[in-house]
Amino acid sequence: MDETHHGMIRYYALDLKNDPSLIAEYEAWHQRVWPEVLEHLRLSGIARCSIHRAGDRLFMTVESSTGAATDGGGSALPARVQEWEDLMDGYQQRLPFAKPGEKWVLLETIFDWRADR
């Protein structure tokens, strides 16, 4: 976990189902994320969230003042946000080493060099 002027940055990984048409649909959905989902992120204290893809592997960066997770951290999600999560779940595939019930796996930092330190 890194620290910034906005708080903490956490990094996560998750796989997509290895199907080019499903991957294209997933990316298209992320060009038009529902406003209720974005508002939920904002209200959760998330200042920035980005998702990157290499093949069928996703990497997500979450910058938060509170250490919040995009999935509510185990709390019940608002109905529309849960609907989005259920929709996205159809495109996603858990990592083979994910714990039961774990979707996005928190990445462990193994190297972090900065010139200003």
N, C-alpha and C positions, 0 to 999 in steps of 0.2 A: 504494500500500500504506500502510495506517495502522498505528500502533502503539498498543497498549493495555497494561493490566497483565498480560494473558495472552500478549503477544507481538505478532504481526503479524495484520492483517486484510487479506485479499485478496478481490476482487470479480470475479465471472465472469458470462458470459452464454451462453445456448444457446437454441435454438428448439425448440418441440414441433411435431409434425406438426399442421397446422391442421385438426383434426377434433374437434369438441366431445365426442364419445364417448371418443375416445382421451385427450383432455385430462382428462376426468373420471376415467378409469381411472388415469392417471398420478398424479393427486392422491390417489385412494383408496389406491394403493400407498404413498404417502408418509405416510399416516396409520397405517401398520403396517409400517414399515421393519424388515427382518429383524434380529434381535439380533446376528448375526455381522457385519453391515454397521456397526452402531453401535459394536461392540467394535473393529472395524478402525479406525474413525475415532479412537476414544479412544487405541488403541495407537500410532497414527500421530502423536500429539501435538496432535490437533485438539480444542480446547476447546469450540468452538461452530460449528455449520454450519446455515445457514438458506437456504431457497429461496423466492423470491417470483415471482409471475407477473403479467404484463400481457398479456392476449390470449394469443398463443402464444409469447411471449418469456419466458424464465426468467432470473432473476438470483440468483446464489448468493453468499453471504457466508461466508467460512471464516476463523475465528479460530484461530490456531495458535501454539504456543510455538516451533515448529521451522520454520515456513514450509512445512509439509507440504501436499500436494495430496490431494484426496479420491480421486483415481485412482491413488494410489501413486507418482506422479511418475516413471512409466516402469518401476518395479519390478513384478515379477509379483504379482498379487493372490491372496489365498487363494481356493480354489475356490468357496466359497459367495458371496464378494464378487464374483468374476468372473461368477457366475451372475446376481446382481442387476444388474450392469452390462449384461450381455447382454440381460436382460429390459427394462431401462429404455431401452436403445438402440432398441427397437422403437417407442417413443413419441417419440423425439428426432430432431431434424433439425439438421445442422450449419449454422452461420452461413455465408453465402456467402463471407465473407472469412477463414474459418478456414483455418489451415495444414493440409496433408495430415496425417492422423492426429490432429488436434486436435479435441477434443470441446467442452469448456467453454473459452471464450476469456477470457483474463485482461483485465479492463477497465483502461483507463488513467485515472487520476484527473486531471481537468482543472480542478477547483475544490474546495478544501477549507478552509473558514473555520471557525474556532472562537473563541468569545468569550473563552476563557481564554488565548489566545496573544497 
